[in-house]
Amino acid sequence: MTQDSPVSGEFEAFYERFRDPVLRAVFVASGDREAAEDATAEAFVRACARWRRVGKHPAPVAWVVHTAMNLLRSGGRRRRLEAKQPVAPVPPQELQESFDPDLLALVRGLPLRQRQVLALRVLLDLSTEQTADALGIAPGTVTAHLHRALESLRTHVPSDTQEVES
């Protein structure tokens, strides 16, 4: 693929549009800034190398997220074997500013699969089927995890609809 080819222009537009949303979703899903950045970058590199095929995918962003999640899973196993003490992830400043810190802390407290589903369904607005495909799980499992995640968050987030006592 040459620099001036229409394919490179298509990929460039795709990358510019989805780079930040995918990074945010992968970060929220993983809770690990460095791993999210690495996995997202590698997933986009792979998408670029296969753009003629990936660009025709019904949901190219789901393909990139699926690839990033697979990279996280394989990289996570490798990091767990290499690391003796886990280090608490610190999000980069631009990611910290995009989320309410209290809400981000609550999301980080969710089980991994619930964080992943929440990130893909809510942040990236992927369909249930696209999310299921990206995570390699059944659509019903996506729905169940999203329901549990939202219920958990609702119990910890004060409701704006509560009446103010006079």
C-alpha positions as CSV (number, residue, x, y, z in Angstrom):
1,M,0.0,0.0,0.0
2,T,1.5,3.3,-1.1
3,Q,1.3,6.5,0.9
4,D,-1.0,8.1,-1.7
5,S,-3.2,5.2,-2.4
6,P,-7.0,5.5,-1.7
7,V,-6.7,2.5,0.7
8,S,-4.2,4.4,2.8
9,G,-6.5,7.4,2.8
10,E,-9.4,5.3,3.9
11,F,-7.3,3.7,6.7
12,E,-6.0,7.1,7.8
13,A,-9.5,8.5,8.1
14,F,-10.6,5.4,10.0
15,Y,-7.6,5.6,12.3
16,E,-8.1,9.3,13.0
17,R,-11.8,8.8,13.8
18,F,-11.5,5.7,16.0
19,R,-8.0,5.9,17.6
20,D,-9.1,7.7,20.7
21,P,-12.4,6.0,21.3
22,V,-10.8,2.6,20.9
23,L,-8.0,3.5,23.2
24,R,-10.5,4.7,25.8
25,A,-12.6,1.6,25.5
26,V,-9.6,-0.7,25.7
27,F,-8.2,1.2,28.7
28,V,-11.5,1.0,30.6
29,A,-11.8,-2.7,29.7
30,S,-8.3,-3.5,30.8
31,G,-7.6,-1.0,33.5
32,D,-3.9,-0.9,32.4
33,R,-2.8,2.2,30.6
34,E,0.4,0.8,29.1
35,A,-1.2,-2.4,28.0
36,A,-4.1,-0.6,26.5
37,E,-1.8,1.8,24.6
38,D,0.3,-1.1,23.3
39,A,-2.6,-3.4,22.4
40,T,-4.4,-0.5,20.6
41,A,-1.4,0.5,18.7
42,E,-0.6,-3.0,17.6
43,A,-4.2,-3.7,16.6
44,F,-4.2,-0.6,14.4
45,V,-0.9,-1.6,12.8
46,R,-2.4,-5.0,12.0
47,A,-5.6,-3.4,10.7
48,C,-3.5,-1.2,8.4
49,A,-1.5,-4.1,7.1
50,R,-4.7,-6.0,6.3
51,W,-6.8,-2.9,5.4
52,R,-8.1,-4.3,2.1
53,R,-9.8,-7.1,4.1
54,V,-10.5,-5.3,7.4
55,G,-12.0,-2.2,5.6
56,K,-14.6,-4.5,4.1
57,H,-15.5,-6.1,7.5
58,P,-19.0,-5.3,8.6
59,A,-17.6,-3.5,11.7
60,P,-13.9,-2.7,11.2
61,V,-13.8,-1.0,14.7
62,A,-15.0,-4.2,16.2
63,W,-12.2,-6.1,14.4
64,V,-9.6,-3.6,15.9
65,V,-11.1,-4.0,19.4
66,H,-11.2,-7.8,19.0
67,T,-7.6,-7.8,18.0
68,A,-6.6,-5.4,20.9
69,M,-8.5,-7.6,23.4
70,N,-6.7,-10.7,22.1
71,L,-3.4,-8.9,22.4
72,L,-4.3,-7.9,26.0
73,R,-5.1,-11.5,26.9
74,S,-1.9,-12.9,25.5
75,G,0.2,-10.0,26.8
76,G,-1.5,-10.2,30.2
77,R,-0.5,-13.8,30.6
78,R,3.1,-12.9,29.6
79,R,3.2,-9.9,32.0
80,R,1.8,-12.0,34.9
81,L,4.6,-14.5,34.4
82,E,7.2,-11.8,34.3
83,A,6.0,-9.5,37.1
84,K,6.3,-10.4,40.7
85,Q,4.3,-7.4,42.1
86,P,1.4,-5.9,40.1
87,V,1.6,-2.2,39.7
88,A,-1.5,-0.1,40.0
89,P,-2.2,1.3,36.6
90,V,-2.3,5.1,36.3
91,P,-4.2,6.5,33.3
92,P,-2.5,9.1,31.2
93,Q,-3.6,12.7,31.8
94,E,-5.8,12.9,28.7
95,L,-7.7,9.7,29.7
96,Q,-8.0,10.9,33.3
97,E,-9.6,14.2,32.1
98,S,-12.1,12.3,29.9
99,F,-13.7,10.5,32.8
100,D,-15.1,11.3,36.1
101,P,-12.5,10.0,38.5
102,D,-15.1,8.6,41.0
103,L,-17.0,6.8,38.2
104,L,-13.7,5.5,36.7
105,A,-12.8,4.1,40.2
106,L,-16.2,2.3,40.3
107,V,-15.8,0.9,36.8
108,R,-12.3,-0.4,37.8
109,G,-14.0,-2.2,40.7
110,L,-16.1,-4.3,38.3
111,P,-15.0,-7.7,37.2
112,L,-12.9,-7.7,34.0
113,R,-15.6,-9.0,31.6
114,Q,-18.1,-6.5,32.9
115,R,-15.6,-3.7,32.3
116,Q,-14.9,-5.0,28.8
117,V,-18.6,-5.2,27.9
118,L,-19.4,-1.8,29.4
119,A,-16.5,-0.2,27.5
120,L,-17.4,-1.7,24.1
121,R,-21.2,-1.2,24.4
122,V,-21.2,2.2,26.0
123,L,-18.0,3.9,25.0
124,L,-17.7,2.6,21.5
125,D,-21.4,2.1,21.0
126,L,-20.9,-1.4,19.4
127,S,-23.9,-3.6,19.0
128,T,-24.4,-6.6,21.2
129,E,-23.4,-8.8,18.3
130,Q,-20.3,-6.8,17.6
131,T,-19.3,-6.8,21.2
132,A,-19.8,-10.5,21.4
133,D,-17.6,-11.0,18.4
134,A,-14.9,-8.7,19.7
135,L,-14.8,-10.5,23.0
136,G,-15.4,-14.0,21.7
137,I,-18.5,-14.6,23.8
138,A,-22.2,-15.2,23.1
139,P,-24.5,-12.2,22.6
140,G,-26.6,-13.3,25.6
141,T,-23.5,-13.2,27.8
142,V,-22.8,-9.7,26.6
143,T,-26.3,-8.7,27.7
144,A,-26.0,-10.4,31.1
145,H,-22.6,-8.8,31.8
146,L,-23.9,-5.3,30.7
147,H,-26.9,-5.7,33.0
148,R,-24.8,-6.7,36.0
149,A,-22.3,-3.9,35.4
150,L,-25.0,-1.3,35.1
151,E,-26.8,-2.6,38.2
152,S,-23.6,-2.5,40.2
153,L,-22.9,1.0,39.1
154,R,-26.4,2.1,39.9
155,T,-26.1,0.9,43.4
156,H,-23.0,3.1,43.9
157,V,-23.8,6.2,41.9
158,P,-26.2,8.7,43.6
159,S,-29.4,9.1,41.5
160,D,-30.0,12.6,40.0
161,T,-33.7,11.8,40.0
162,Q,-34.1,11.7,43.8
163,E,-36.4,14.4,45.1
164,V,-34.8,17.2,47.0
165,E,-36.3,17.4,50.5
166,S,-37.6,20.8,51.4
